[in-house]
Each structure stands twice: as C-alpha cells, then as structure tokens.
C-alpha cells in the first residue's frame, strides 16, 4: 500500500497535469504547402488546390484530353498520386512537379476551371451524349458523301450515267450544300441531254461556291449551246447547166417553261432557170420566189425523251409531223411520221408545190471515244399540188466516223452513205403525147470518204474544212468539199461564212453544185 506521503505526491502530479493547459497539436502540413480536396457528386466531380496565402494561376492550357495548370507558388510537396483512384472515371492520370499539375481526363469528360486568389477549382462533367452523337453523325455523313461522290464518278466514267444521276440526285436531296456532288450532277445531266436540269444543278453548286471558275464556265457554255437564239442565213447556189437559187432563211429557238421549246424556220427562195418541166409537160423558164415555213414545239420528258410536233406550210402545201426521240449518254434514236411536208428537193417541187410524206427511223451512237456511228432508214412518197403520189422510194443514210486527233485540230475521217431507191415513179403525157416524169426522182447510191478538220485559229475565231470523194454506183462520181469560218466578236453574236462543192445526186442529174453563203447568229 502506498504511504500517506506517496499519496500526496501523486495527488500533486495529477493536479499539475490537470492544471496544465491543453496546447493545440502541430499541423502536419507546412505553412507553404498546397492543400488538395477531391469530391464526387453524382454527375460531376471536383478537384481543388488551395494555398494558405495568395496564389495566382499563371497558366491554364487544354490540349486534347490533357489539362495543364501552372501556379505562381510551388506545390510544396503535396501528394497527388491518389487523385486518379479517387476520381476514377473522371481522371485517368495526374502528373505534377514544382509548380505545375497535368490532369489526363477520361474520355468524354469536360473540365471547367475556376481560379481565384487562394487557388484553383476544376469541375468535371461528362460530355453530352447528344453532342457526341451529333459529331459521330456528322463524321458519318462526310464519309458517306465522299463515298457516294466517288461511286457516282466511277459510274459516270464507266458509261452508267443514269445510275450516277440517281445516286447524285439522292445526294443533292439529302445534302443540298454539297457543291461538289451538285457540280458532278450538272455534268451527268448534260451528258444525258437534259440541259435544263444541268443548269439547275450548276445553280445549286454556284450557290455554295459562287466564285468557282469551272462552274461559271460550265454553265456559260451550257447556255451558249442551248439558250434562246435567232439566226439569219443567206446562200447562193448554182447547179451547173440548170438553175440558180438565192436562199434567205430565218431560224430560231425559244425555250418555254415546263421543259418546252419552240423552233421556227421562215424561208424565201428565189429561183432562176431557163428551162423547167411544168405540170403539163411543157418546158418553160421560171423566174420567181417561193416561201415555206416550219413551226415546231418540243417537250422534253424526264428520262431523256423528246416529243416534237411540227407544222409545215408553203404555197399549195400544208403538212404536219410528229417525231419522238430517246436519248442517253452515248446514243439517240428518233422515229417520225411526216405528212404533206413541203419539199424543195426537186426544182419541179419548188415551182409547182412539191410535197413529201415520210416515215423514218434514225439512230446515232458513240461507240467509243474515237468511233461514232449513225444511220437512218426512211420510206418516202413524193407529190405535187393536187397529185400526192407521183414517186415512192426507200432511203438509207449512214456514217461511220473515226477521230484521228481528238485535240486541236480535231481531225476525223468518215465513210458516208447516201442512197435512195425509187420503187415507183408516175409518168404523164404532154400535149404532144410524149411521156414525161412530173417529178424526176432517180435511184442513187453514193459512197463517200471524207476528211474533216476543225479548230480555233484565234480567240473567238474557228474554222472547219471537209474534203472527200463521192462515188455514185448508179450515176456520176466526183470530188466534194466544204469550208467554213466563224467569228464571235461578242458572247451573244456569231458571224460565219461558208462555201461548198458537191453533186446534186438527189435530182438524178448528178450535175455539179457550187454554193456560198453566210450567217448571222444572235443569242439572247
């Protein structure tokens, strides 16, 4: 047992301990060390660095998923190694040094940094799914757009223009701002002969890239070839040993809404001949003029087809014709029926109201980049005013052309066939009882070889020339040729001159025909 004196000592020590004030414990963090705070709150998380005194955040840099923070004071040895674990799903890694921290954010995480005098707070949120989906959808659309463009280009280059057009039209409907696909659609529509649709596609592309020179030139060329225009021709023609004709012709094209086109021809022909067979069989001179007119309206159907209704008129003749054409990128086929068309193929027809009924089929095809083929077959019935059936024939025409040099000067060689086989020709008797043919239709079969050259010789000046030899198996043969020169002093104005030498095989005389003339063309 403790003695009374020992009890008094312990009681005194206890009293001293009890009386000793409790001092606050010393902090484990040095006064200059940054303090870290990490919290997670459902759809967001926070990373906070604070200093006991004032501090400035001197750099905040974002580079991809990396966020770099640099401060005006050192970190002071604060440990940040546990941050990725505490912020799992928000921060993948932390790198830190003397006065800097680099946070590697997790995928789809957005960081919002707020700095003040005591430090910095970084709030993490997940990127909105709608934004990610929109970005992914945009990338997919861009990739699909490029894929569709090159697929259409491949189809077009392989001759499948209709398939390319279908793909590009879908592309234009889904993305009207795709100028590149709209430009390719314009080229495709033009190749299919749908120039109005091509012009609309050029407009769509120009709306996005108005200064693109290729689009400007493409549309200008398209309108230059297909726009409204009027043309005045004047020709002089002389058949050796027969007649002289002076021909003035006014032609024009007017485009209407709804894919419709009006074309017209007005012709005045002055004929001077010392001896011509008249309807009664008498031979007499003729010095006079005859006129004829054609007025046509054509409608272009959606798939490259065209229907044309034509009205014909002349002295003592009134007729009508209907033609339908099918066209694609490499070929065109036309069928037509014409009744009572004024016919000036024969001198007698010019004088006494010649007319022709005709049923025909024509076809043109581009066999390759260098070979082109065309042919036509027709059945004809010729007559005069008051006598519709004076001669019947079957006509065959053809051409096979090969391009020797596709780039200036454009040079080609061609075989040409011009044949008409007369199966029936009526003969009448004159006042003396002598038989005569009121229409001197004659069988011909002309085979010709032709060399053609054309090129631009200066700005807005071009020429063309043809030379060849024609062999008529049923008549006379001989050389033939033609030359022309055209000048465009203005975009809307074209002036041309021409001359030619051939044989009038259609009349059955095989006489030489010399011709010269010129024209004035106005585009508006």
LOLUM-94705 format. One line per 5 residues: number of its first residue (from 1); their letters; for each residue x, y, z of C-alpha. Coordinates in pm, whole numbers, plus 32768, in hexadecimal, padded with zeros to 4 digits. Example, Ala and Ser with C-alpha at 12.3 -4.5 7.8 and 13.67 -1.06 7.14 Angstrom:
2
1 = as = 84CE/7E3E/830C | 8557/7F96/82CA
# end
This chain:
524
1 = xxxxx = 8000/8000/8000 | 806B/8158/7FBC | 80D0/8229/80E8 | 8024/8372/812E | 8150/8437/80AE
6 = xxxxx = 814D/8383/7F5E | 7FDC/83C1/7F38 | 8019/8532/7F68 | 8128/852C/7E4E | 8044/847F/7D50
11 = xxxxx = 7F2C/8569/7DA9 | 8011/8690/7D69 | 8082/8604/7C16 | 7F1B/85C7/7BB2 | 7EC3/8724/7C17
16 = xxxxx = 7FE6/87AD/7B46 | 7F7D/86DE/7A18 | 7E19/874E/7A41 | 7E85/88B2/7A63 | 7F68/88A7/7930
21 = xxxxx = 7EB5/8951/7808 | 7E6D/887A/76D4 | 7F39/890C/75B0 | 7EC5/88DB/744E | 7F80/87CB/7390
26 = xxxxx = 807C/8833/7284 | 7FF9/881E/711B | 808A/870D/7038 | 8079/87FC/6F0C | 8186/8906/6EEA
31 = xxxxx = 80FB/8A66/6ED3 | 8162/8A87/6D5F | 80D8/8935/6CE7 | 7FA1/8928/6C06 | 7E79/8867/6C89
36 = xxxxx = 7DB2/877E/6BA4 | 7C3E/8739/6BB1 | 7B90/862E/6ADE | 7A17/85FC/6AD6 | 7920/8537/69FF
41 = xxxxx = 77B6/85A3/69E6 | 76E8/84C5/6901 | 770C/8550/679F | 7839/8628/67F3 | 797F/862A/68B5
46 = xxxxx = 7A6B/8734/693C | 7BE0/8757/6965 | 7C50/8880/6A3F | 7DAB/8905/6A97 | 7DC3/8A14/6BA6
51 = xxxxx = 7EE8/8ACB/6C3E | 7EF1/8B6E/6D97 | 7F49/8CBA/6CF2 | 7F0B/8D6A/6BAC | 7F63/8CB2/6A69
56 = xxxxx = 7F36/8CF8/68F7 | 7EE0/8BF6/67F1 | 7FD2/8C5D/66E0 | 7F79/8B5A/65D5 | 7E48/8A90/6576
61 = xxxxx = 7E87/89C5/6438 | 7DA3/88C4/6397 | 7E30/87D8/6292 | 7D4A/86BB/623C | 7D0B/85F8/637B
66 = xxxxx = 7E2C/86A2/6434 | 7DF0/87C9/6520 | 7F27/887E/659D | 7F21/896E/66C8 | 804C/8A41/6732
71 = xxxxx = 8056/8B1C/686B | 8120/8C3E/68F3 | 817A/8B71/6A2B | 820D/8A15/6A4C | 8131/88F0/6AA7
76 = xxxxx = 8206/88BF/6BDB | 8219/8745/6BD0 | 80A4/86FD/6BCD | 805E/8594/6B66 | 7F70/856B/6A3F
81 = xxxxx = 7FB2/83FD/69EB | 7E63/838E/6A7D | 7D95/847F/69A8 | 7D5B/8391/687C | 7CD5/8287/6965
86 = xxxxx = 7BF5/837B/6A1C | 7B7A/840E/68D3 | 7B5F/82C9/6814 | 7A91/82F9/66D7 | 7AE1/846C/66D6
91 = xxxxx = 7C5E/847D/66DC | 7D3C/836F/6648 | 7E89/83F4/66C6 | 7F33/8514/677B | 8092/8595/6742
96 = xxxxx = 811C/86AC/681A | 825D/8764/6860 | 82E6/8899/690B | 81CC/898C/68BA | 80FC/88CF/67B5
101 = xxxxx = 7FF0/87C5/679F | 7F8C/8701/6666 | 7E3B/8651/6674 | 7DF3/8545/656E | 7C79/8544/654C
106 = xxxxx = 7BAF/840C/6509 | 7AFF/83E9/63BE | 79C4/84BD/6391 | 7A1E/8599/64BF | 7A0F/8713/64B2
111 = xxxxx = 7AD2/87E9/65AE | 7A66/8944/661E | 7B7E/8A05/66D4 | 7B3B/8B1C/67D0 | 7C64/8BD6/6865
116 = xxxxx = 7C6D/8CD2/6983 | 7D6F/8D64/6A77 | 7D77/8C2D/6B4E | 7DA4/8B28/6A3B | 7CE1/8A73/6932
121 = xxxxx = 7BAA/8997/6917 | 7B72/88A5/67F7 | 7A11/8825/67BE | 79ED/86EB/66EB | 78B1/8693/6628
126 = xxxxx = 7863/858F/6522 | 7848/8605/63B8 | 76DE/860B/6346 | 767E/84D2/6288 | 75BD/85A0/618D
131 = xxxxx = 76FA/865E/6133 | 77BD/851D/610C | 76AB/8489/603B | 769B/85C2/5F64 | 7812/85B9/5F2E
136 = xxxxx = 780A/844A/5ED4 | 76E5/8482/5DE9 | 7797/85A5/5D42 | 78D0/84D6/5D0D | 77FE/83BD/5C7E
141 = xxxxx = 774C/84AB/5B8F | 7895/853B/5B16 | 7920/83E0/5AD9 | 77E3/8371/5A26 | 77E4/84AB/5952
146 = xxxxx = 7944/8466/58D8 | 78F0/82F9/589A | 77B7/8352/57D1 | 7876/8456/5706 | 7984/8363/569B
151 = xxxxx = 7885/8251/5656 | 77C6/8340/5573 | 7907/83AE/54C8 | 7964/8243/5486 | 7809/81FC/53F8
156 = xxxxx = 781B/832C/5316 | 7974/82D5/5292 | 7903/816F/524C | 77DB/81E7/517A | 76C9/81B2/527E
161 = xxxxx = 7650/8318/5284 | 74EB/82CA/52EC | 7562/8208/541F | 7652/8324/5473 | 7538/8421/5451
166 = xxxxx = 7454/835D/553D | 7565/834F/5645 | 75BD/84C0/5621 | 7451/8531/562D | 7426/8475/5776
171 = xxxxx = 7564/851D/57EC | 74DF/8675/578E | 7395/863A/5846 | 7440/85C5/5985 | 754D/86D2/5982
176 = xxxxx = 74FB/8800/58A6 | 763C/88AD/5919 | 771B/87A7/5876 | 77A6/887C/5759 | 7890/876F/56D7
181 = xxxxx = 7779/8672/56A1 | 769A/877E/5606 | 77AC/87D2/550C | 77D1/8663/54AD | 7656/8648/548D
186 = xxxxx = 765E/876C/5396 | 775D/86B4/52BE | 768E/8575/52CF | 7549/8620/526D | 75FB/86CD/514F
191 = xxxxx = 7684/8584/50CE | 7523/84F8/50D1 | 74AA/861E/5002 | 73E1/86BA/511E | 7473/8816/5106
196 = xxxxx = 7368/88C1/51D8 | 73A7/87D3/52FB | 751C/8806/52C7 | 74F0/8980/52E3 | 742A/8956/5427
201 = xxxxx = 753F/8879/54B6 | 7643/897E/5454 | 7571/8A85/550B | 7567/89AC/5644 | 76E1/8983/563E
206 = xxxxx = 771C/8AF6/55FA | 7640/8B51/5724 | 7743/8AAA/5804 | 7880/8B0C/5743 | 7823/8C3F/5674
211 = xxxxx = 7988/8C89/5606 | 79E1/8B30/5583 | 7A61/8B71/541E | 7A18/8A0F/53A2 | 78AA/8A32/5405
216 = xxxxx = 788D/8B8B/5369 | 7925/8B14/5221 | 7856/89D4/5221 | 770B/8A88/5247 | 776B/8B96/514C
221 = xxxxx = 77C5/8A8D/5049 | 767D/89D6/508B | 75AC/8B10/5052 | 7681/8B6E/4F26 | 7624/8A25/4E7D
226 = xxxxx = 74B7/8A06/4EE9 | 7438/8B62/4F34 | 7346/8C35/4E6A | 73D0/8CA2/4D1B | 7376/8D24/4BC4
231 = xxxxx = 7437/8CE8/4A83 | 742D/8D83/4929 | 74C7/8CC0/4805 | 74FE/8D34/46A2 | 757C/8C45/4595
236 = xxxxx = 75BE/8C45/4423 | 75A8/8AF6/436D | 75E9/8A9E/4202 | 75AB/894F/415A | 7683/8934/4025
241 = xxxxx = 75B1/8945/3EEA | 7472/897B/3FB0 | 73F3/8A72/40B2 | 7478/8B7F/4199 | 73DB/8BAC/42EF
246 = xxxxx = 73FA/8CBD/43F1 | 7381/8C4C/4545 | 7339/8D19/467C | 72DB/8C5D/47B4 | 7279/8CD3/4910
251 = xxxxx = 7288/8BCF/4A27 | 7266/8BEA/4B9D | 7248/8B38/4CEA | 717A/8BAE/4E13 | 7174/8AEF/4F5B
256 = xxxxx = 702E/8AEE/501C | 6FD8/8A86/5181 | 6F84/891D/51C0 | 70A0/8888/50F1 | 7009/8903/4FAA
261 = xxxxx = 70BC/8998/4E80 | 703F/8A4F/4D4C | 7105/8A47/4C08 | 70AD/8AF5/4AC5 | 712B/8B18/4960
266 = xxxxx = 70C4/8C1D/4862 | 715A/8BF8/4706 | 714F/8CC2/45C9 | 71E3/8C20/4493 | 721A/8CDB/434D
271 = xxxxx = 7241/8BF2/4220 | 72C0/8C4D/40C5 | 72BF/8B3D/3FBD | 72A6/8B51/3E44 | 71FC/8A00/3E11
276 = xxxxx = 7126/8941/3F0B | 7022/8832/3ED2 | 6ECC/88AE/3F3F | 6D9C/87E6/3FA9 | 6D19/87D0/3E44
281 = xxxxx = 6E62/874A/3DC2 | 6EC6/888C/3D17 | 7023/8915/3D43 | 702A/8A83/3DA6 | 7107/8B75/3E67
286 = xxxxx = 70B7/8BD2/3FCC | 7128/8D06/4085 | 7077/8D2B/41CF | 7077/8CF7/4346 | 6FE0/8BF1/4426
291 = xxxxx = 6FB9/8BF1/45A0 | 6F8F/8AE9/46A7 | 6F6C/8AE1/481F | 6F9E/89EB/493A | 6F25/8A1A/4A9E
296 = xxxxx = 6F6E/8910/4BA5 | 6F35/88E1/4D17 | 7002/87DE/4DCF | 6FD7/8752/4F2C | 70F5/86B3/4FEE
301 = xxxxx = 7083/8591/50C8 | 7133/853A/5212 | 71FA/840E/5196 | 72A7/84A4/5069 | 7183/8487/4F74
306 = xxxxx = 7107/859D/4E92 | 6FC2/85BB/4DCF | 6FA6/86BA/4CB6 | 6E71/872E/4BFC | 6EBC/87EF/4ABB
311 = xxxxx = 6DD9/88B8/49D7 | 6E4A/88EE/486D | 6DC4/89EE/4778 | 6E17/8A66/461A | 6D62/8AD1/44DF
316 = xxxxx = 6C65/89BF/4491 | 6CE0/88E0/45AF | 6C87/88BA/471D | 6D0E/879D/47F0 | 6D52/8718/494B
321 = xxxxx = 6E5B/863B/49E6 | 6E92/8581/4B2D | 6FE6/850B/4BA7 | 704D/845A/4CE7 | 71B5/842D/4D5E
326 = xxxxx = 725E/835D/4E6A | 73B1/83D5/4EE2 | 74B4/835C/4FDA | 7622/83A8/5015 | 76A1/82EF/4EE0
331 = xxxxx = 7583/82D7/4DE8 | 7444/8371/4D61 | 732B/82CC/4C9D | 7218/838A/4BE6 | 70DD/8315/4B36
336 = xxxxx = 6FFC/83FB/4A75 | 6ECF/8416/4991 | 6E9F/8546/48B1 | 6D72/8585/47D4 | 6D70/867E/46B2
341 = xxxxx = 6EB9/8728/4705 | 6F14/8833/4602 | 7034/87A0/4538 | 7137/8873/4483 | 7218/874D/442D
346 = xxxxx = 71AF/8761/42BD | 71A1/8899/41EA | 7046/8831/4176 | 6FDB/881B/42E3 | 704D/897E/4325
351 = xxxxx = 6F87/8A04/41FE | 6E46/8936/4216 | 6E09/88F1/4388 | 6EDD/87BE/43CD | 6E8A/86EF/4501
356 = xxxxx = 6F06/85B7/45AE | 6E76/84B7/469D | 6F84/840A/4768 | 6FAA/82FA/486F | 7109/82D9/48FE
361 = xxxxx = 71E9/8249/4A0E | 733A/82E4/4A68 | 7445/8273/4B5C | 758C/830F/4BCF | 7682/826A/4CBB
366 = xxxxx = 77D7/82B3/4D4F | 7884/8162/4D3A | 79BE/81D8/4DF1 | 7A87/8312/4E2C | 7AEE/830C/4CBC
371 = xxxxx = 79DF/824C/4BFF | 7885/82D6/4BAF | 7770/8234/4AE6 | 762A/82B8/4A55 | 752A/822A/4967
376 = xxxxx = 73C8/8270/48F2 | 72BF/81B7/482C | 718E/8260/4795 | 7066/8222/46B3 | 7003/834A/45D8
381 = xxxxx = 6EE1/83AE/44FB | 6F09/84E1/441C | 6DFE/85B1/4375 | 6D97/8701/42EC | 6C6E/87DE/433A
386 = xxxxx = 6B39/8716/42DF | 6BFE/85D1/42A7 | 6C82/853C/43E9 | 6D11/83F4/4362 | 6E04/842A/4243
391 = xxxxx = 6F36/836D/42C5 | 6F8C/8280/43DD | 70DE/8224/4466 | 71A3/818B/4582 | 72C8/8255/4606
396 = xxxxx = 73F6/81DA/46C9 | 74F8/82BF/4768 | 7624/8269/483B | 776E/82EB/48C2 | 788E/8247/4976
401 = xxxxx = 7988/8343/49FB | 7ADC/8310/4A9F | 7B8A/8428/4B5A | 7CF9/8433/4AFC | 7D5A/8551/4BE2
406 = xxxxx = 7C68/85A8/4CFD | 7D29/86E1/4D65 | 7D5C/8811/4C84 | 7D44/87FE/4B6B | 7C25/8707/4B8B
411 = xxxxx = 7C5A/861D/4A65 | 7B7A/8501/49F6 | 7B43/841B/48CE | 79EC/8397/4870 | 7939/82AB/4788
416 = xxxxx = 77E9/8337/4715 | 76C6/828B/4669 | 75AC/834A/45BE | 74BF/8264/4503 | 735C/827D/4485
421 = xxxxx = 72B6/8165/43C5 | 718C/81D3/42F7 | 708A/80BF/42DF | 6F75/8178/422B | 6F70/82AE/414F
426 = xxxxx = 6E3A/8329/409A | 6E50/839D/3F31 | 6D5C/8487/3E86 | 6D31/84EE/3D1A | 6D5B/864E/3C9B
431 = xxxxx = 6C86/86F8/3B93 | 6D4A/8646/3A82 | 6D10/84F1/3B20 | 6E76/84D0/3B92 | 6EAA/842E/3CE9
436 = xxxxx = 6F5C/84F5/3DF8 | 6F99/84D6/3F6E | 6EFD/85F9/402C | 6FF9/85B0/4141 | 714C/8532/40C2
441 = xxxxx = 7197/8457/41F3 | 72B9/836C/41A9 | 736A/8256/4262 | 74BC/82B0/42F3 | 75BB/81FD/43CB
446 = xxxxx = 76D5/82E4/442E | 7800/8264/44F4 | 78ED/8371/456C | 7A30/8390/4631 | 7A63/84D9/46E7
451 = xxxxx = 7B7C/8578/47AD | 7B13/8689/48A2 | 7BE0/8784/4968 | 7B6A/888F/4A5A | 7C17/896B/4B5A
456 = xxxxx = 7C30/8AC4/4BF4 | 7D2E/8B9C/4B3E | 7D0F/8CC6/4C2A | 7C3C/8D37/4D4B | 7ACF/8D1D/4CDF
461 = xxxxx = 7B2C/8CB3/4B7B | 7B07/8B4B/4B05 | 7B0C/8A98/49BB | 7A9C/894B/492B | 7AED/889F/47E3
466 = xxxxx = 7A83/875D/473A | 7B0E/86BA/4605 | 7AB4/856E/4569 | 7A46/84A5/4440 | 78E7/8425/43F7
471 = xxxxx = 78A8/82F0/4325 | 7747/82BF/42A1 | 7712/8156/423C | 75E1/81BD/416F | 7662/8306/40E1
476 = xxxxx = 7789/83F0/40C7 | 789F/8411/41C9 | 7981/852C/4229 | 7A34/85F0/4339 | 7980/86B9/443F
481 = xxxxx = 79E8/87AA/454D | 7980/88C5/4632 | 7A1F/89D1/4707 | 7994/8ABE/480F | 7A11/8BD0/48F4
486 = xxxxx = 7964/8C54/4A2D | 79AF/8D87/4B00 | 7919/8DE2/4C53 | 7967/8F52/4C93 | 7872/8F50/4DB7
491 = xxxxx = 77F3/8E3F/4E9D | 769A/8E68/4E04 | 7703/8E9B/4C98 | 7791/8DA8/4B9A | 77DD/8DED/4A2B
496 = xxxxx = 7837/8CE0/4931 | 7883/8CA5/47C1 | 7890/8B5F/46FA | 78C0/8AC9/45A3 | 7892/896A/4515
501 = xxxxx = 78A4/8893/43DE | 77DA/8753/43AE | 76F3/869F/42B9 | 757A/86B9/42B0 | 7543/8543/42B6
506 = xxxxx = 73E7/856C/434C | 7368/85FE/4203 | 73E9/84E1/4135 | 74C0/85C9/4060 | 7608/85A2/411F
511 = xxxxx = 765D/8702/40B7 | 7760/87C1/417F | 76D6/88AA/4288 | 779B/89D5/4304 | 7721/8A98/4430
516 = xxxxx = 7793/8BB9/4506 | 76F4/8C75/4623 | 7703/8D00/477E | 763E/8D27/48BE | 7604/8E08/49E6
521 = xxxx = 75B0/8D67/4B34 | 752E/8E28/4C61 | 750A/8D89/4DBB | 7423/8E33/4EB3
# end
